[in-house]
Amino acid sequence: MENTQATVQILNDLIQINNDRIEGYQRASKDLQDGDTELKSLFTRLIGQSQGYKLALGTEVSAFGKDIETGTTTSGKIHRAWLDVKAAFTGHDTHNVLEECEFGEDAILKAYRTALEDENLPAYLRETISQQESELLDAHDEIKTLRDAVH
């Protein structure tokens, strides 16, 4: 029972940080200039990616007979508030938006790595989470490359 609770907590933590990621990219899309259609398309794809991750993780939480987390993390809310303040001073230039997106990608990767370090995580879930982490790393690298290309 204790392992089940720990596993559900890990899954719900990952669901929450995916909620943060979705809100972050929705916010970032609004901050982009009208001509940034390629970036808006990328952000929409990454939102869909996190929605898929949430569905997979939530299915596992439900299988344990537990409630699925629907909110965002406190740190995610704090970060989005900071984005509001920063945007007021720096405007919404593409470099700044991508810089903040990379910060968000760093945070979600850290959460996934922490989850994978938990020795009580069942092997079948470890495989799912590891696959998601690999795809998140690809997304992080894509955002970083775009950020570095924008001056």
C-alpha positions as CSV (number, residue, x, y, z in Angstrom):
1,M,0.0,0.0,0.0
2,E,2.8,2.4,0.9
3,N,4.5,1.8,-2.5
4,T,1.1,2.4,-4.3
5,Q,0.8,5.8,-2.5
6,A,4.4,6.7,-3.4
7,T,3.8,5.7,-7.0
8,V,0.6,7.6,-7.3
9,Q,2.3,10.7,-5.8
10,I,5.1,10.5,-8.4
11,L,2.6,10.1,-11.2
12,N,0.5,13.0,-9.9
13,D,3.6,15.2,-9.6
14,L,4.4,14.5,-13.2
15,I,0.8,15.3,-14.2
16,Q,1.1,18.6,-12.4
17,I,4.3,19.6,-14.1
18,N,2.8,18.7,-17.4
19,N,-0.1,21.0,-16.5
20,D,2.6,23.7,-15.8
21,R,4.1,23.0,-19.2
22,I,0.8,23.3,-21.0
23,E,0.0,26.6,-19.3
24,G,3.5,27.9,-20.0
25,Y,3.3,27.2,-23.7
26,Q,-0.2,28.6,-23.9
27,R,1.2,31.8,-22.3
28,A,4.3,31.8,-24.5
29,S,2.1,31.5,-27.6
30,K,0.3,34.7,-26.5
31,D,3.6,36.5,-26.0
32,L,4.8,35.8,-29.5
33,Q,4.6,38.3,-32.3
34,D,2.0,37.7,-35.0
35,G,4.6,36.6,-37.5
36,D,6.0,33.8,-35.3
37,T,3.6,31.2,-36.8
38,E,6.3,28.4,-36.8
39,L,7.0,28.9,-33.1
40,K,3.2,29.0,-32.3
41,S,2.9,25.7,-34.2
42,L,5.8,24.2,-32.2
43,F,4.3,25.4,-29.0
44,T,0.9,23.8,-30.0
45,R,2.7,20.6,-30.7
46,L,4.4,20.6,-27.3
47,I,1.1,21.3,-25.6
48,G,-0.3,18.3,-27.3
49,Q,2.7,16.3,-26.3
50,S,2.1,17.1,-22.6
51,Q,-1.6,16.4,-22.9
52,G,-0.7,12.9,-24.2
53,Y,1.7,12.4,-21.3
54,K,-1.0,13.5,-18.8
55,L,-3.4,11.0,-20.4
56,A,-1.0,8.1,-20.1
57,L,0.0,9.0,-16.5
58,G,-3.6,9.7,-15.5
59,T,-4.7,6.3,-16.8
60,E,-2.1,4.7,-14.5
61,V,-3.3,6.7,-11.5
62,S,-6.9,5.7,-12.3
63,A,-5.8,2.0,-12.5
64,F,-4.6,2.4,-8.9
65,G,-8.1,3.6,-8.0
66,K,-6.8,7.1,-7.0
67,D,-7.7,10.6,-8.0
68,I,-5.9,12.3,-10.8
69,E,-4.2,15.7,-10.0
70,T,-5.8,18.5,-12.1
71,G,-3.9,21.6,-10.9
72,T,-0.5,23.0,-11.4
73,T,2.5,23.1,-9.1
74,T,3.1,26.1,-6.8
75,S,6.5,26.7,-8.3
76,G,4.9,26.7,-11.8
77,K,2.4,29.3,-10.7
78,I,5.2,31.4,-9.2
79,H,7.2,31.1,-12.4
80,R,4.2,32.2,-14.5
81,A,3.8,35.3,-12.2
82,W,7.4,36.1,-12.8
83,L,6.9,35.8,-16.5
84,D,4.1,38.5,-16.2
85,V,6.5,40.8,-14.4
86,K,9.4,40.2,-16.7
87,A,7.2,40.7,-19.8
88,A,6.2,44.1,-18.5
89,F,9.8,45.2,-18.5
90,T,11.3,43.3,-21.5
91,G,8.4,43.1,-23.9
92,H,7.7,39.9,-25.7
93,D,10.7,39.4,-27.9
94,T,11.2,35.9,-29.3
95,H,14.6,35.4,-27.5
96,N,13.1,36.1,-24.1
97,V,10.1,33.9,-24.8
98,L,12.4,31.0,-25.8
99,E,14.6,31.6,-22.8
100,E,11.7,31.2,-20.5
101,C,10.5,28.1,-22.4
102,E,13.9,26.5,-22.0
103,F,13.7,27.3,-18.3
104,G,10.4,25.4,-18.2
105,E,11.8,22.5,-20.1
106,D,14.7,22.3,-17.6
107,A,12.2,22.1,-14.8
108,I,10.1,19.3,-16.3
109,L,13.3,17.3,-17.1
110,K,14.4,17.7,-13.5
111,A,11.0,16.4,-12.3
112,Y,11.2,13.4,-14.6
113,R,14.7,12.6,-13.6
114,T,13.7,12.8,-9.9
115,A,10.8,10.4,-10.6
116,L,13.1,7.9,-12.4
117,E,15.5,8.0,-9.4
118,D,12.7,6.6,-7.1
119,E,13.6,3.0,-6.5
120,N,10.0,2.0,-5.7
121,L,8.8,3.0,-9.2
122,P,7.5,-0.2,-11.0
123,A,9.4,-1.2,-14.0
124,Y,6.5,-0.8,-16.5
125,L,6.0,2.8,-15.3
126,R,9.8,3.4,-15.4
127,E,9.7,2.5,-19.0
128,T,6.8,4.9,-19.8
129,I,8.3,7.8,-17.8
130,S,11.8,7.2,-19.4
131,Q,10.3,7.3,-22.9
132,Q,8.5,10.6,-22.0
133,E,11.7,12.0,-20.5
134,S,13.6,11.1,-23.7
135,E,11.0,13.0,-25.8
136,L,11.1,15.9,-23.4
137,L,14.9,16.1,-23.8
138,D,14.5,16.3,-27.6
139,A,12.0,19.2,-27.1
140,H,14.3,20.9,-24.7
141,D,17.2,20.7,-27.2
142,E,14.9,22.0,-30.0
143,I,13.9,25.0,-27.9
144,K,17.5,25.7,-26.9
145,T,18.7,25.5,-30.5
146,L,15.9,28.0,-31.5
147,R,16.8,30.3,-28.6
148,D,20.5,30.3,-29.6
149,A,19.6,31.1,-33.2
150,V,17.6,34.2,-32.2
151,H,19.5,37.3,-31.2
